[in-house]
Amino acid sequence: MLRAEPRVLCRGCDAPLTNTLADLGVHPSANAYLTEDQLAEEERLRPLHARVCGNCYLVQIATVWSQDELFDDDYAYFSSFSDSWLDHAARLVDDLIAERGLGPDSKVVEIASNDGYLLRNVIARGIPCLGVDPCRNVAEVAIAAGIPTEVRFFGQETARDLVERGWRADVIIANNVLAHVPDIRDLVSGLRILLARDGVISLEFPHLLRMMDEGQFDTIYHEHFSYLSLTATKRLLERVGLSVFDVERLKTHGGSLRVRVGHAATSPSVRPSVSEVLAEERRAGLLRMDTYETFGARARSVRTGLRKFLEDAKARGQAVAAYGAPAKGNTLLNYCGIGRDLVSFTVDRSPRKHGRWLPGSHIPVYPVEYLKTARPDWVLILPWNLRDEIVECADFVRSWGGRFVVPIPRIEVIP
Ligand SMILES: [Zn+2]
């Protein structure tokens, strides 16, 4: 007998969620990289079902793990390993310093500051700053590098505490955090509390429009709670008294938006970029439920194409390895039912993932150098958003006739 799912409410506006974007089956936590001992244990699997709110258009997945289960101290993500992302962070800091005229009397706070990869650019310019990050192991790297960091989740309670301690912020930076917190309303309420009267918040998040246009269903995983359009983000911020006054399109993470936000009462005048992106979303159908309902078919078509490619390679006796061990790679592999029989191993630049196995697929993770020993015929790039960087860094693969292939938006051999 089918068990009815409990009634789910939108975490943006409390309306009942009745529309599905994509139901991807059951998955392990995408960041639960396994040790050898854990390989023998049965993995815990939970539903991965993205829904869209017909009232406020927030795309979201239900909370299926507790925060303690997802963000333990073993959390394997360190930002510092992508060169293009480091450049991106440095340029953002330069822009904000110039734009806001920041100096030694200013205060900059970054939410989800990770190992301090961004704030080290602020410290270097002599501007007081503070990072907030719940992951102790990455925060300790930042603290050791001289970047003051609060090891805790950010929300209204943390914001009030920081204000009491004199940290009302002229600039708040929160990149790729809005999508990653279960209680998104508590987070944006916290931003409002922490922000100085004339302060500015810079938020970045992957743009839902790009995800939908390009079939990026693999960016759906349990740690990624919300999938944001400007339409939904603007409504969410307005509910707590904040206002979006500028937006910029970025190439990062497969296509992101960077929005500038101020207090609704004191915000600078709204720039034309905001109505341009809102109009683009409307034209693309993001205000109509039938647009969302076609997305599941994109995921199924990627699965068919990728499986056919891998099975054909296997039939020809060709070896396939993967490059990278990002969370989205785990959604892709597990949704497509790909294991070691089709992809024998993956490599990653992060030493913390070496000697581990990918959750679900149980594909082992080795250092990048291992490609030179194994000499696979094909290298499947899992972080497809970094394809150019990876092809350049791992160019040696071509010396034995190896070739690169990307899975999204459809299977494509890189010439
Ligand atoms: Zn809603």
Residues whose N, C-alpha, C, O or C-beta is under 5 A from the ligand:
A	BS01	ZN	C10 G12 C13 D14 A15 C53 N55 C56 Y57 L58
